[in-house]
Amino acid sequence: MTNNTINKVTVPVSILDVSPIVEGGTIAQSLHNTIDLAQHAEKWGYHRFWLAEHHSMPNIASSATSVVIAHVASQTNKIRVGSGGIMLPNHSPLVIAEQFGTLDAFHPGRIDLGLGRAPGTDQVTATALRGARGSGGHDFPEQLELLRTYFDPSRQASPPKVRAFPGEGTNIPIWLLGSSDFSAMLSAQQGLPFSFAGHFSPNFTVPAMNLYRNNFTASEDLQAPYAMAAVNVIAADTDEQAEYLATSMKQLFVGIFRNARQKLQPPVDSLDHLLTPQEKILLDQQLGSSIIGSKATVAEKLQQYIDATKADEIMIASYIYDHDARLRSYEIIGQLIDEANTSGLGQFPA
């Protein structure tokens, strides 16, 4: 990469957070750390701050996603805040319309609604969330249309019998999220922005992004395709320090492989003695797109990722045990954002 671009990124950069619960820490500390990170992210020039819905996981505190979004938005001033995402089959579309209508009333023009169709948990917990008659995700397109109709009743011919207050008349950007081709195609057909979960499904990122762009149909919401890709990024002052910090993320994924989820663990000097050969292969598959290193390394690899995915925006996830180290990682990336803005490279939309 040439010297005049080595410390710059060329698209907006956002953050995906799950309020990680660390070993030896508490849920309260995790949620306070999320607020602290969001406030720093706003100062450092990040475009959005999204929270993800997961359930029955001892390492994630963002389960009540709408509640956390409300608090983050109340403690920041201008950064966009939203869901990455709300797992719509877990909820009544009416409830989500009312919740996000309320959020938009408190914070007009700052709220995003990202939607997924996965449960964000195991099937036993999904049943507890949804009840015996709950959706299995097969009717996600119908749920999406119902939700959009609560926001805009003119989408149906006859007057609705049930209306969302707050919610009706709210113009919240709706994103579809996915880790396969389903949401890529649906968001293209609906003319909605699309976000791909490249941070845990890296091998399908480019095909899904291409599928979305190639099949996009313009709508009142969006005239041209707009695709965002999520990626794990861990930055530190040296490559070696970043690799050390990344062992916490790798332990997290190993716990998923073993069906033995635990709180986010402290970093270790080496994982070699902890992993089976099969687990090493799985880690490479799951985390193959992760960007780990110093500022110069991250800048180069991040721009390569942008070029490969042709993403209009990047969303960064960072599983780092120590909160100060996590802040430092995002600060380093924030320096790249600042340099892009200063040079005029960053065309960062509202």
QUIGIMO-V585984 format. One record per residue. N is the residue number from 1. RES is the residue in one letter. SS is DSSP state (h for helix, s for strand, l for the rest). OMEGA is omega as a letter, one per 30 degrees, with the letter a starting at -180 (none if undefined). Layout:
# QUIGIMO-V585984
n:N res:RES ss:SS omega:OMEGA
n:N res:RES ss:SS omega:OMEGA
This chain:
# QUIGIMO-V585984
n:1 res:M ss:l omega:a
n:2 res:T ss:l omega:a
n:3 res:N ss:h omega:a
n:4 res:N ss:h omega:l
n:5 res:T ss:h omega:a
n:6 res:I ss:l omega:a
n:7 res:N ss:l omega:a
n:8 res:K ss:l omega:l
n:9 res:V ss:l omega:a
n:10 res:T ss:l omega:l
n:11 res:V ss:l omega:l
n:12 res:P ss:s omega:a
n:13 res:V ss:s omega:a
n:14 res:S ss:s omega:a
n:15 res:I ss:s omega:l
n:16 res:L ss:s omega:a
n:17 res:D ss:s omega:l
n:18 res:V ss:l omega:a
n:19 res:S ss:l omega:a
n:20 res:P ss:s omega:l
n:21 res:I ss:l omega:a
n:22 res:V ss:s omega:l
n:23 res:E ss:l omega:a
n:24 res:G ss:l omega:l
n:25 res:G ss:l omega:a
n:26 res:T ss:l omega:l
n:27 res:I ss:h omega:l
n:28 res:A ss:h omega:l
n:29 res:Q ss:h omega:a
n:30 res:S ss:h omega:a
n:31 res:L ss:h omega:l
n:32 res:H ss:h omega:l
n:33 res:N ss:h omega:l
n:34 res:T ss:h omega:l
n:35 res:I ss:h omega:a
n:36 res:D ss:h omega:l
n:37 res:L ss:h omega:a
n:38 res:A ss:h omega:l
n:39 res:Q ss:h omega:l
n:40 res:H ss:h omega:a
n:41 res:A ss:h omega:l
n:42 res:E ss:h omega:a
n:43 res:K ss:h omega:a
n:44 res:W ss:h omega:l
n:45 res:G ss:l omega:l
n:46 res:Y ss:l omega:a
n:47 res:H ss:l omega:a
n:48 res:R ss:s omega:l
n:49 res:F ss:s omega:a
n:50 res:W ss:s omega:l
n:51 res:L ss:s omega:a
n:52 res:A ss:l omega:l
n:53 res:E ss:l omega:l
n:54 res:H ss:l omega:a
n:55 res:H ss:l omega:l
n:56 res:S ss:l omega:l
n:57 res:M ss:l omega:a
n:58 res:P ss:l omega:a
n:59 res:N ss:l omega:a
n:60 res:I ss:s omega:a
n:61 res:A ss:l omega:a
n:62 res:S ss:l omega:a
n:63 res:S ss:l omega:l
n:64 res:A ss:l omega:a
n:65 res:T ss:h omega:a
n:66 res:S ss:h omega:l
n:67 res:V ss:h omega:l
n:68 res:V ss:h omega:l
n:69 res:I ss:h omega:a
n:70 res:A ss:h omega:a
n:71 res:H ss:h omega:l
n:72 res:V ss:h omega:a
n:73 res:A ss:h omega:a
n:74 res:S ss:h omega:a
n:75 res:Q ss:l omega:l
n:76 res:T ss:l omega:a
n:77 res:N ss:l omega:a
n:78 res:K ss:l omega:a
n:79 res:I ss:l omega:l
n:80 res:R ss:s omega:a
n:81 res:V ss:s omega:a
n:82 res:G ss:s omega:a
n:83 res:S ss:s omega:l
n:84 res:G ss:s omega:g
n:85 res:G ss:s omega:l
n:86 res:I ss:s omega:l
n:87 res:M ss:s omega:a
n:88 res:L ss:h omega:l
n:89 res:P ss:h omega:l
n:90 res:N ss:h omega:a
n:91 res:H ss:l omega:l
n:92 res:S ss:l omega:l
n:93 res:P ss:h omega:l
n:94 res:L ss:h omega:a
n:95 res:V ss:h omega:l
n:96 res:I ss:h omega:l
n:97 res:A ss:h omega:l
n:98 res:E ss:h omega:a
n:99 res:Q ss:h omega:a
n:100 res:F ss:h omega:l
n:101 res:G ss:h omega:l
n:102 res:T ss:h omega:l
n:103 res:L ss:h omega:a
n:104 res:D ss:h omega:l
n:105 res:A ss:h omega:l
n:106 res:F ss:h omega:a
n:107 res:H ss:l omega:a
n:108 res:P ss:l omega:l
n:109 res:G ss:l omega:a
n:110 res:R ss:l omega:a
n:111 res:I ss:s omega:l
n:112 res:D ss:s omega:l
n:113 res:L ss:s omega:l
n:114 res:G ss:s omega:a
n:115 res:L ss:s omega:l
n:116 res:G ss:s omega:l
n:117 res:R ss:l omega:l
n:118 res:A ss:l omega:a
n:119 res:P ss:l omega:a
n:120 res:G ss:l omega:a
n:121 res:T ss:l omega:l
n:122 res:D ss:l omega:a
n:123 res:Q ss:h omega:l
n:124 res:V ss:h omega:l
n:125 res:T ss:h omega:l
n:126 res:A ss:h omega:l
n:127 res:T ss:h omega:l
n:128 res:A ss:h omega:l
n:129 res:L ss:h omega:a
n:130 res:R ss:h omega:a
n:131 res:G ss:l omega:a
n:132 res:A ss:l omega:a
n:133 res:R ss:l omega:a
n:134 res:G ss:l omega:a
n:135 res:S ss:l omega:l
n:136 res:G ss:l omega:a
n:137 res:G ss:l omega:a
n:138 res:H ss:l omega:a
n:139 res:D ss:l omega:a
n:140 res:F ss:h omega:l
n:141 res:P ss:h omega:l
n:142 res:E ss:h omega:l
n:143 res:Q ss:h omega:l
n:144 res:L ss:h omega:a
n:145 res:E ss:h omega:l
n:146 res:L ss:h omega:l
n:147 res:L ss:h omega:a
n:148 res:R ss:h omega:l
n:149 res:T ss:h omega:l
n:150 res:Y ss:h omega:l
n:151 res:F ss:h omega:a
n:152 res:D ss:l omega:a
n:153 res:P ss:h omega:a
n:154 res:S ss:h omega:l
n:155 res:R ss:h omega:l
n:156 res:Q ss:l omega:a
n:157 res:A ss:l omega:a
n:158 res:S ss:l omega:l
n:159 res:P ss:l omega:a
n:160 res:P ss:l omega:l
n:161 res:K ss:l omega:l
n:162 res:V ss:l omega:a
n:163 res:R ss:l omega:a
n:164 res:A ss:l omega:l
n:165 res:F ss:l omega:f
n:166 res:P ss:l omega:l
n:167 res:G ss:l omega:a
n:168 res:E ss:l omega:a
n:169 res:G ss:l omega:l
n:170 res:T ss:l omega:a
n:171 res:N ss:l omega:a
n:172 res:I ss:l omega:l
n:173 res:P ss:s omega:l
n:174 res:I ss:s omega:l
n:175 res:W ss:s omega:l
n:176 res:L ss:s omega:a
n:177 res:L ss:s omega:l
n:178 res:G ss:s omega:l
n:179 res:S ss:l omega:l
n:180 res:S ss:l omega:a
n:181 res:D ss:h omega:a
n:182 res:F ss:h omega:a
n:183 res:S ss:h omega:l
n:184 res:A ss:h omega:a
n:185 res:M ss:h omega:a
n:186 res:L ss:h omega:l
n:187 res:S ss:h omega:l
n:188 res:A ss:h omega:a
n:189 res:Q ss:h omega:a
n:190 res:Q ss:h omega:a
n:191 res:G ss:l omega:a
n:192 res:L ss:l omega:l
n:193 res:P ss:s omega:a
n:194 res:F ss:s omega:l
n:195 res:S ss:s omega:a
n:196 res:F ss:s omega:a
n:197 res:A ss:l omega:a
n:198 res:G ss:l omega:a
n:199 res:H ss:l omega:l
n:200 res:F ss:l omega:l
n:201 res:S ss:l omega:a
n:202 res:P ss:h omega:a
n:203 res:N ss:h omega:a
n:204 res:F ss:h omega:a
n:205 res:T ss:h omega:a
n:206 res:V ss:h omega:l
n:207 res:P ss:h omega:a
n:208 res:A ss:h omega:l
n:209 res:M ss:h omega:l
n:210 res:N ss:h omega:l
n:211 res:L ss:h omega:l
n:212 res:Y ss:h omega:a
n:213 res:R ss:h omega:a
n:214 res:N ss:h omega:a
n:215 res:N ss:l omega:a
n:216 res:F ss:l omega:l
n:217 res:T ss:l omega:a
n:218 res:A ss:l omega:l
n:219 res:S ss:l omega:l
n:220 res:E ss:l omega:a
n:221 res:D ss:l omega:a
n:222 res:L ss:l omega:a
n:223 res:Q ss:l omega:a
n:224 res:A ss:l omega:a
n:225 res:P ss:l omega:l
n:226 res:Y ss:l omega:a
n:227 res:A ss:s omega:l
n:228 res:M ss:s omega:l
n:229 res:A ss:s omega:l
n:230 res:A ss:s omega:a
n:231 res:V ss:s omega:l
n:232 res:N ss:s omega:l
n:233 res:V ss:s omega:l
n:234 res:I ss:s omega:a
n:235 res:A ss:s omega:l
n:236 res:A ss:l omega:a
n:237 res:D ss:l omega:l
n:238 res:T ss:l omega:l
n:239 res:D ss:h omega:a
n:240 res:E ss:h omega:l
n:241 res:Q ss:h omega:l
n:242 res:A ss:h omega:l
n:243 res:E ss:h omega:l
n:244 res:Y ss:h omega:l
n:245 res:L ss:h omega:a
n:246 res:A ss:h omega:l
n:247 res:T ss:h omega:l
n:248 res:S ss:h omega:l
n:249 res:M ss:h omega:a
n:250 res:K ss:h omega:l
n:251 res:Q ss:h omega:l
n:252 res:L ss:h omega:a
n:253 res:F ss:h omega:l
n:254 res:V ss:h omega:l
n:255 res:G ss:h omega:l
n:256 res:I ss:h omega:l
n:257 res:F ss:h omega:a
n:258 res:R ss:l omega:a
n:259 res:N ss:l omega:a
n:260 res:A ss:l omega:a
n:261 res:R ss:l omega:l
n:262 res:Q ss:l omega:l
n:263 res:K ss:l omega:a
n:264 res:L ss:s omega:a
n:265 res:Q ss:l omega:l
n:266 res:P ss:l omega:l
n:267 res:P ss:l omega:l
n:268 res:V ss:l omega:a
n:269 res:D ss:l omega:a
n:270 res:S ss:l omega:l
n:271 res:L ss:l omega:a
n:272 res:D ss:h omega:a
n:273 res:H ss:h omega:a
n:274 res:L ss:h omega:a
n:275 res:L ss:l omega:l
n:276 res:T ss:l omega:l
n:277 res:P ss:h omega:l
n:278 res:Q ss:h omega:a
n:279 res:E ss:h omega:l
n:280 res:K ss:h omega:l
n:281 res:I ss:h omega:l
n:282 res:L ss:h omega:l
n:283 res:L ss:h omega:l
n:284 res:D ss:h omega:a
n:285 res:Q ss:h omega:a
n:286 res:Q ss:h omega:a
n:287 res:L ss:l omega:a
n:288 res:G ss:l omega:a
n:289 res:S ss:l omega:a
n:290 res:S ss:l omega:a
n:291 res:I ss:s omega:a
n:292 res:I ss:s omega:l
n:293 res:G ss:s omega:l
n:294 res:S ss:l omega:a
n:295 res:K ss:h omega:a
n:296 res:A ss:h omega:l
n:297 res:T ss:h omega:a
n:298 res:V ss:h omega:a
n:299 res:A ss:h omega:a
n:300 res:E ss:h omega:a
n:301 res:K ss:h omega:l
n:302 res:L ss:h omega:l
n:303 res:Q ss:h omega:l
n:304 res:Q ss:h omega:l
n:305 res:Y ss:h omega:l
n:306 res:I ss:h omega:a
n:307 res:D ss:h omega:a
n:308 res:A ss:h omega:a
n:309 res:T ss:h omega:a
n:310 res:K ss:l omega:a
n:311 res:A ss:l omega:l
n:312 res:D ss:l omega:a
n:313 res:E ss:s omega:l
n:314 res:I ss:s omega:l
n:315 res:M ss:s omega:a
n:316 res:I ss:s omega:l
n:317 res:A ss:s omega:a
n:318 res:S ss:l omega:l
n:319 res:Y ss:l omega:a
n:320 res:I ss:l omega:a
n:321 res:Y ss:l omega:a
n:322 res:D ss:l omega:a
n:323 res:H ss:h omega:l
n:324 res:D ss:h omega:l
n:325 res:A ss:h omega:l
n:326 res:R ss:h omega:l
n:327 res:L ss:h omega:a
n:328 res:R ss:h omega:l
n:329 res:S ss:h omega:a
n:330 res:Y ss:h omega:l
n:331 res:E ss:h omega:l
n:332 res:I ss:h omega:l
n:333 res:I ss:h omega:l
n:334 res:G ss:h omega:l
n:335 res:Q ss:h omega:l
n:336 res:L ss:h omega:l
n:337 res:I ss:h omega:a
n:338 res:D ss:h omega:l
n:339 res:E ss:h omega:l
n:340 res:A ss:h omega:l
n:341 res:N ss:h omega:a
n:342 res:T ss:h omega:a
n:343 res:S ss:h omega:a
n:344 res:G ss:l omega:l
n:345 res:L ss:l omega:a
n:346 res:G ss:l omega:l
n:347 res:Q ss:l omega:a
n:348 res:F ss:l omega:a
n:349 res:P ss:l omega:l
n:350 res:A ss:l omega:none
